[in-house]
């Protein structure tokens, strides 16, 4: 693990996962979240979100900004591990042992596309899903229905796609009630895997420019994440580096 942004007692102490996906244990109950420059900035303003990230069993560095910050602040060289990488790794593992996975989030159309693709690419996996109502805050009844759907299915891995920070806060709140070995908040992966939204090409990913590809493909949605929060994030890193 690496301690991100914790120099001189300032910033938030996030224990980043610094290993590889092959080194992950998938046999015990584990909550896996990701962090990037956007979620770091949002967590600065949202203590519940911050607690959810800090409380992760595994926190993956899902952003080149996080990878760079870790190197600047601690000297450690780590690699980006995206939610898409994690998703594929878990599916490969489940397919070898006739496992079960459950998707919580998105809409029925997207979820059906995910299930159809998994049936083709990972035929040994049994897939379940539930699309909760689209609202900013779930009611107690909503939460009961979601947890019941997950537990009645009996899953090895739960993938949550409710968008950040709602998905991380939801898993943090209800992890003790969820009967799944793996609880993974992977957000945009639902859209990427279902091909509802196209992930940036290998060119952008290879040259560490996936953020630019996402910005170019949907500037109206992504400008705030990268154009607004990018400089704010850089400012935080500079302050931490020079202890000001």
DRENTI-191627 format. One record per residue (C-alpha): x, y, z. Coordinates in steps of 0.02 Angstrom, whole numbers, plus 50000, padded with zeros to 5 digits. Layout:
XYZ ...
***
This chain:
500005000050000 500545017849972 500035032750078 499385045749958 499375064150005 499885061650186 501515071250198 501805081450356 500105076650422 499215086650287 497985080650159 497005064450168 497835047950208 497275036150071 498075019050067 498315016049882 498474998549815 500204997249738 500214979149682 499524970649526 497804963649495 498514945949500 499054949049680 497304953349737 496434940849850 494684937349786 494224924649919 493684935350067 492444949650084 493274964850008 492654982149963 493594989149813 493495007249760 494505018149643 495195035749662 495635048749531 495945067349535 494095071149523 493575059949667 495025066549772 494385084349749 492575079649781 493075070349939 493905086350002 492155093650006 491155078150055 491645069750219 490505054750193 491315051350025 493035053650102 492615041050239 492025028550108 493655030050011 494745029350167 493745014250227 494025004350066 494884987550086 495704990749918 495875008049839 496475007449660 497415021849578 496235024749431 497015040249355 498675046249289 498535061449402 498515050049554 499985039849488 500985055849459 500535062949630 501095047049717 502775048249631 502975066749669 502475065249852 503205048449902 504425043649765 503465027549730 503195021949552 501485013949535 500375009549389 498615015149351 497285001749375 495625006749302 493905000649348 493834992449177 495444982849214 494734976949380 493084971749300 493934961249166 495094953249293 493654948049405 492634941349259 494114930649203 494274923849379 492414920149397 492334911749227 493644898949283 492604893449431 490814895049367 490554910549473 489134922849491 489134941649473 487804954849501 487634972349427 486774986149524 486425002349432 486125009349257 484515005249164 483764988949102 484374991548924 486174993748978 486074979249099 485364967548967 486804972148851 488054968248988 487254951449022 487224947048837 489044951448814 489584941448967 488604926448904 489624927348744 491344931148818 491224922448987 489954908448963 490284900149132 489714915449232 487934917349295 487374935549289 486054944749388 485604963149391 484464976349465 484104993849403 483635005349548 482605021049522 483555036149458 483585048349603 484875057949704 484395049849869 483695032249889 482265029250010 482335015650142 481185005250033 482365007549884 483845001649987 482924986450052 482444981349875 484224983349813 484994973349955 483664959849941 483944958049753 485814955949779 485684943649923 484284933249847 485354930849691 486854925049792 488344932949707 490224931249717 490534948849651 489434964149658 489764978049532 488994994849576 488715008149444 487775022249528 489065035749484 490275043449608 490125047949748 488425039649770 489055022049732 490495022649856 489415029949993 488075016849963 489285002149974 490085009850129 488395011550214 487734994250174 489274983150155 488874973650315 487154969050245 487774963450075 488154945050050 489534945949921 491394942449931 491834957049819 490964973949818 491634984849679 491105002549633 491585004149450 490445017849382 490775021249199 491255003149165 489404999049149 489285010648999 490965005348926 490644986648938 488874987948871 489584999348733 488245012048774 489715024148787 491305020948691 492895020348793 494345030548720 495405020748596 496975011048639 498005025748576 497365037048716 497535023348846 499295018448791 499945036348799 499095039948966 497825051648887 496205042548923 495595057949016 495815068148856 494875055448754 493415055948876 493435074948876 493435075648685 492025063048669 490875071748793 491505089248837 489815094848905 489845081249038 491715080049069 492335098149066 492035100749251 492945084849298 494515089349200 494525107849160 493835114149326 494485101349449 496145098349359 496945114749417 496195112749591 496975095649604 498665102049544 498575115949675 498295103049813 499785092649756 500925107849748 500415113049924 500745095649990 502415094349901 503075110549972 502175108950140 501235125450125 
***
